[in-house]
Amino acid sequence: MTATDLYWDPFRHDIWVDPYPIYKRLRAEAPVYYNDEHDFYAFARWDDVDRGLPDIEHFSNARGNIYEFIKSGIEMPPGSVIFEDPPSHDIHRRLVSRLFSPGGIRALEPKIRDYVARQLDPVHGGDGFDVIDILSDKVPMRVIGMLVGIPEQMQQSVRDRTVANLKTEEGGKIDAEASQIATDIFESYIDWRIANPSDDIMTKLLGVEFEDHDGTTRKLTREEILVYCAVIAGAGNETTGQLMGWIGKIFGEENNHAQYQEVVADPSLSAKAVEEILRLEPVGQAVGRYVTKDVEFHGQTIPEGSTALFIVGSAGRDESKFANPDDLDIHRDITAQRTFGYGLHYCLGANLARMEGRIVLEELVKRFPKGWDVDWSGAKLASTSTVRGWEKLPIVLRK
């Protein structure tokens, strides 16, 4: 590329395979990048992502945080939380945050570890396995089931629906209309839980009373409860699963094998290693916002009504923030992380995702101390415009 043909969009598969060289050019040459084909502005520098994500005065989340949703103009249902602005967002977030209390998350750790062990034990002693099939497709949905109480027999269908809604044809966009928050799959579950109350969080949400933004005291509507279920199941499923895929890919590379051996020798490094992988390969590469009023970046006006994409995948590799940003360094002191967003809409499930990743890595080093190599002949990058990760990632265990 020359200085005049710098081009980025999240729908080109050839770019999506390795977007980081283009991100580097965007940071250097086009801190405010406009794509006239798809009509969006993009920001690739850490400081601009850091400024834009928490700015609710100029950037709205009410139309969604995905390009296709923002452009479609689809009205988001009440209770979606991640697709709301204050005051509704603040009220719904306070209620949903009960699902992610520190004590509640800690209580899940032995259950998650037991399930991960049961997934890995059958392949221990074999030649290899597909990380996506054994871990990514199974663990996060089971954890969400533990968290919300979704019956085990429903979990795979929920997982399949989530993946299908994100998938695109190569180089295409997701169908925003078809991929709206789908609540129908949870109808029977809610009815069952109403008829069979328990000492779980979903029962508590069904009965909780709160003060709405107009001052009235009420319970959540059935629609809000259904949207809660769909959002939690969707938001934490594919994203956390792909974190596990990146753990498999990154530690399956020859140049990272020595650092894997460090984790084998000292499993307490697992948490820092996962944090570094989150920085190096964030699953959600860009966060979208709708521009509600004119705002200026680098002397350029971003007009009201525009779509803005804040590229967290670029911010995590900004040379002004991190030394040798393209290299894995499990000893890196990461005092700030933008992979989970920033500000009002910071991911509620961030610590749960971190814990799942840490447990997976700890159980891997316990069983496979010699590590593995990726079988690139069978690996396949998933085709989506929103979540960057693997559809297939077979690994060959080192003997």
C-alpha positions in Angstrom: 0.0 0.0 0.0 1.0 3.6 -0.6 0.0 6.6 1.5 -2.9 7.2 -0.8 -4.5 3.7 -0.7 -4.7 3.1 3.0 -8.0 1.1 3.4 -9.7 -0.6 6.3 -13.0 -2.2 6.9 -14.1 -5.1 9.1 -15.9 -6.9 6.2 -12.9 -7.8 4.0 -11.7 -11.3 5.0 -8.2 -10.7 3.6 -7.8 -7.8 6.0 -9.5 -9.6 8.9 -7.0 -12.4 8.7 -4.3 -10.1 10.0 -5.5 -6.5 10.5 -2.6 -5.3 12.7 -0.3 -4.0 9.9 -3.2 -1.8 8.7 -4.0 -0.7 12.3 -0.4 0.4 12.6 -0.7 2.6 9.5 -4.0 4.0 10.7 -2.4 5.1 14.0 0.5 6.7 12.1 -1.2 8.2 9.0 -5.0 8.5 9.7 -5.9 9.0 13.3 -9.4 9.9 12.0 -10.1 7.5 9.2 -13.2 7.8 7.1 -14.5 4.9 5.0 -16.7 6.3 2.3 -17.8 2.9 1.0 -19.4 1.9 4.3 -19.8 5.5 5.7 -18.1 5.2 9.0 -15.3 7.0 11.0 -12.7 4.9 12.7 -10.3 5.7 15.5 -7.2 3.5 16.0 -5.1 5.3 18.6 -5.2 4.4 22.3 -5.8 8.0 23.4 -8.8 8.4 21.0 -10.4 5.1 21.9 -9.8 6.1 25.6 -11.5 9.4 25.0 -14.4 8.2 22.8 -15.7 5.1 24.6 -16.7 6.8 27.8 -18.1 10.0 26.1 -21.9 9.5 26.4 -22.5 13.1 25.5 -21.4 12.6 21.8 -21.5 8.8 21.3 -24.7 6.8 21.9 -25.0 3.1 22.5 -28.8 3.0 22.1 -28.6 1.9 18.5 -26.2 -0.9 19.3 -22.4 -1.2 19.4 -22.1 -3.1 16.1 -21.9 -1.3 12.7 -24.8 -3.2 11.1 -27.1 -2.5 14.0 -26.3 1.2 14.1 -26.9 1.5 10.3 -30.1 -0.5 10.4 -31.9 1.9 12.7 -33.5 -1.1 14.5 -35.1 -0.2 17.8 -33.5 -2.1 20.6 -35.9 -3.8 23.1 -36.0 -2.5 26.7 -33.7 -4.3 29.1 -30.9 -4.9 26.6 -28.4 -3.0 28.9 -25.5 -3.1 26.5 -27.6 -1.3 23.9 -29.0 1.5 26.1 -28.1 5.0 27.3 -28.9 6.5 30.7 -31.2 6.7 32.5 -32.6 3.3 31.5 -29.1 1.8 31.1 -28.1 2.7 34.7 -31.3 1.1 36.2 -31.0 -2.1 34.1 -27.3 -2.4 34.7 -27.7 -2.2 38.4 -30.1 -5.1 38.3 -28.0 -7.3 35.9 -24.8 -6.6 37.9 -26.3 -8.8 40.6 -25.5 -11.7 38.3 -21.8 -10.8 38.3 -21.1 -10.1 42.0 -17.5 -10.9 43.0 -18.8 -13.5 45.5 -21.1 -15.1 43.0 -18.3 -15.4 40.4 -15.8 -16.8 42.9 -18.4 -19.4 43.9 -18.5 -20.7 40.3 -14.8 -21.4 40.1 -14.8 -25.0 41.4 -17.8 -25.9 39.2 -16.1 -24.4 36.1 -12.8 -26.1 36.9 -14.6 -29.5 37.3 -16.3 -29.0 33.9 -13.1 -28.0 32.1 -11.3 -31.0 33.6 -14.1 -33.3 32.3 -13.7 -31.8 28.9 -9.9 -32.3 28.8 -9.5 -35.6 30.6 -10.8 -37.7 27.7 -8.2 -36.2 25.3 -5.3 -36.4 27.8 -2.8 -38.9 26.5 -4.1 -38.6 22.9 -2.4 -37.0 19.9 -4.4 -33.8 19.9 -7.9 -32.2 19.7 -9.8 -29.2 18.3 -9.7 -26.4 20.9 -12.9 -25.0 19.6 -14.8 -28.3 19.8 -13.5 -29.3 23.2 -13.4 -25.9 25.0 -14.8 -22.9 23.1 -18.0 -24.5 22.0 -18.7 -26.0 25.4 -17.3 -24.2 28.4 -18.7 -20.6 28.1 -22.3 -21.8 27.5 -22.1 -24.2 30.5 -20.8 -21.4 32.7 -23.7 -19.1 31.6 -26.0 -22.0 32.4 -24.5 -22.1 35.9 -24.8 -18.3 36.2 -28.4 -17.8 35.1 -29.8 -21.3 35.6 -30.4 -22.1 32.0 -31.2 -25.9 31.8 -28.5 -28.0 30.3 -30.7 -29.4 27.5 -31.2 -25.8 26.3 -27.6 -24.7 26.3 -26.4 -26.1 22.9 -29.3 -24.6 21.1 -28.6 -21.2 22.7 -25.0 -21.5 21.7 -25.9 -22.5 18.1 -28.2 -19.5 17.8 -25.6 -17.1 19.0 -23.0 -18.3 16.5 -25.5 -18.3 13.6 -26.4 -14.7 14.3 -22.8 -13.6 14.1 -21.7 -15.6 11.1 -21.4 -13.9 7.7 -20.5 -14.9 4.2 -16.9 -14.2 3.5 -16.4 -10.5 3.3 -20.1 -9.9 4.1 -22.1 -8.2 6.8 -24.4 -9.7 9.4 -28.1 -9.4 8.8 -29.1 -6.9 11.5 -32.8 -7.6 11.1 -32.3 -11.4 11.5 -29.8 -11.0 14.3 -31.8 -8.9 16.6 -31.9 -10.0 20.2 -33.8 -13.3 20.0 -35.8 -14.0 23.1 -38.2 -16.7 21.8 -35.8 -19.5 22.8 -36.1 -18.5 26.5 -39.9 -18.4 26.7 -40.4 -21.9 28.0 -37.5 -21.5 30.4 -39.0 -18.4 32.0 -42.4 -20.1 32.3 -40.7 -23.1 33.9 -38.8 -20.9 36.4 -42.0 -18.9 37.3 -43.7 -22.2 38.1 -40.6 -23.6 39.8 -39.0 -20.8 41.8 -35.6 -21.5 43.3 -32.9 -19.8 45.3 -31.2 -18.6 42.1 -30.6 -15.3 40.5 -33.2 -15.6 37.8 -35.9 -16.2 40.4 -34.7 -13.1 42.2 -34.8 -11.1 39.1 -38.4 -12.2 38.4 -39.4 -11.0 41.8 -37.2 -7.9 42.3 -38.8 -4.4 42.6 -37.0 -1.3 41.6 -37.5 2.4 41.1 -37.8 3.3 37.4 -36.5 6.5 35.9 -39.9 8.1 36.1 -40.1 7.5 39.9 -42.5 4.5 39.8 -41.8 1.3 41.6 -42.3 -1.8 39.6 -41.1 -5.3 38.7 -39.3 -6.2 35.5 -41.6 -7.0 32.6 -41.6 -10.4 31.0 -40.0 -8.8 27.9 -37.2 -7.3 29.9 -36.5 -10.6 31.6 -36.4 -12.4 28.3 -34.0 -9.8 26.9 -31.8 -10.1 29.9 -31.5 -13.9 29.3 -30.7 -13.4 25.6 -28.1 -10.6 26.2 -26.3 -12.5 28.9 -26.3 -15.8 27.0 -25.1 -14.1 23.8 -22.6 -11.6 25.1 -20.6 -14.0 27.1 -20.8 -17.0 24.8 -18.9 -16.5 21.6 -16.5 -13.9 23.0 -15.2 -16.0 25.9 -15.1 -19.1 23.7 -12.9 -17.3 21.3 -10.5 -16.2 24.1 -10.0 -19.9 24.6 -9.3 -20.3 20.9 -6.6 -17.6 21.1 -5.0 -19.2 24.1 -4.7 -22.3 21.9 -3.4 -20.5 18.9 -0.9 -18.2 20.6 0.7 -20.9 22.8 0.7 -23.2 19.8 3.2 -20.9 18.0 6.9 -21.9 18.2 8.1 -18.4 19.2 5.7 -18.5 22.3 6.6 -22.0 23.5 9.2 -20.8 26.0 6.6 -18.6 27.7 4.2 -21.5 27.8 6.9 -23.4 29.6 7.2 -20.6 32.1 3.5 -21.0 32.9 4.0 -24.7 33.2 6.7 -24.1 35.8 4.6 -21.4 37.6 0.9 -21.7 37.0 0.3 -18.5 39.0 1.4 -16.7 35.8 -1.8 -17.9 34.1 -3.8 -14.8 35.0 -1.2 -12.4 33.6 -0.8 -14.6 30.5 -4.6 -14.4 29.8 -4.6 -10.6 30.3 -1.7 -10.3 27.8 -3.6 -12.5 25.3 -6.7 -10.3 25.8 -4.6 -7.3 24.8 -2.8 -9.0 22.0 -5.8 -10.6 20.3 -9.1 -9.0 21.5 -12.1 -11.0 20.2 -14.1 -7.9 19.6 -11.9 -5.8 17.4 -14.0 -2.6 17.2 -16.8 -1.0 19.2 -19.4 1.0 17.4 -21.2 4.2 18.5 -23.8 6.5 17.0 -22.7 10.1 17.0 -25.4 12.2 18.6 -23.8 15.6 18.2 -20.8 17.1 16.3 -17.5 16.3 17.9 -13.9 17.2 16.9 -11.0 14.8 16.8 -7.6 15.9 15.5 -9.0 19.1 14.0 -11.7 17.2 12.1 -15.4 17.4 12.8 -17.3 14.1 13.1 -20.8 15.1 12.3 -24.0 14.3 14.1 -25.6 11.2 12.7 -22.4 9.5 11.8 -21.3 6.0 12.8 -18.0 5.7 14.7 -15.9 2.6 15.2 -13.3 2.6 18.1 -10.8 -0.1 17.2 -9.8 -1.6 20.5 -7.7 -4.2 18.6 -5.5 -1.3 17.5 -5.5 0.5 20.8 -4.1 -2.6 22.5 -1.1 -2.5 20.1 -0.4 1.2 20.3 3.3 1.9 20.5 2.7 5.0 22.6 1.1 2.8 25.3 2.9 -0.6 25.1 6.5 -1.5 24.4 7.0 -4.1 21.7 3.2 -4.3 21.3 3.1 -7.0 18.7 5.0 -9.5 21.0 3.5 -11.7 23.6 5.0 -10.9 27.0 3.3 -12.7 29.9 5.2 -10.6 32.4 3.9 -7.3 30.9 2.4 -5.0 33.6 -1.0 -4.2 32.0 -2.5 -1.4 34.2 -5.2 -0.6 31.7 -7.1 -2.8 29.3 -9.6 -1.7 26.6 -10.6 -5.2 25.3 -13.7 -5.1 27.5 -14.5 -1.5 26.7 -14.3 1.5 28.9 -16.6 3.7 30.9 -20.3 3.3 31.3 -20.6 0.3 29.1 -17.6 -1.7 30.4 -18.3 -5.4 30.1 -20.1 -6.7 33.2 -18.8 -10.2 32.6 -15.1 -9.2 32.2 -13.9 -10.8 35.4 -15.9 -14.0 34.7 -14.3 -14.2 31.2 -10.9 -13.7 32.8 -11.5 -16.4 35.3 -12.7 -18.8 32.6 -9.6 -18.1 30.6 -7.3 -18.6 33.6 -8.9 -21.9 34.6 -8.6 -23.2 31.0 -4.9 -22.3 30.9 -4.2 -23.7 34.3 -5.9 -27.0 33.4 -4.0 -27.1 30.0 -0.6 -26.7 31.6 -1.4 -29.3 34.2 -2.2 -32.0 31.5 0.0 -30.9 28.6 3.3 -29.7 30.1 5.1 -30.2 26.8 2.7 -28.0 24.9 1.3 -28.3 21.4 1.5 -27.1 17.8 -1.4 -25.8 15.7 -2.4 -28.1 12.8 -2.7 -25.3 10.3 -4.0 -27.6 7.6 -7.2 -27.9 9.6 -7.4 -24.5 11.2 -10.1 -22.1 9.9 -10.8 -18.5 11.0 -14.5 -17.9 11.6 -16.2 -15.6 9.1 -17.8 -12.7 11.1 -17.6 -9.0 11.0 -17.8 -8.6 14.7 -16.0 -11.4 16.6 -12.5 -12.4 15.4 -11.6 -16.0 16.3 -11.6 -19.5 15.2 -14.2 -21.9 13.7 -11.7 -24.8 13.8 -8.4 -24.9 15.7 -6.9 -28.4 15.8 -3.8 -28.8 17.8 -1.1 -31.6 17.9 0.2 -32.4 21.3 4.0 -32.5 21.8 5.3 -35.7 23.2 
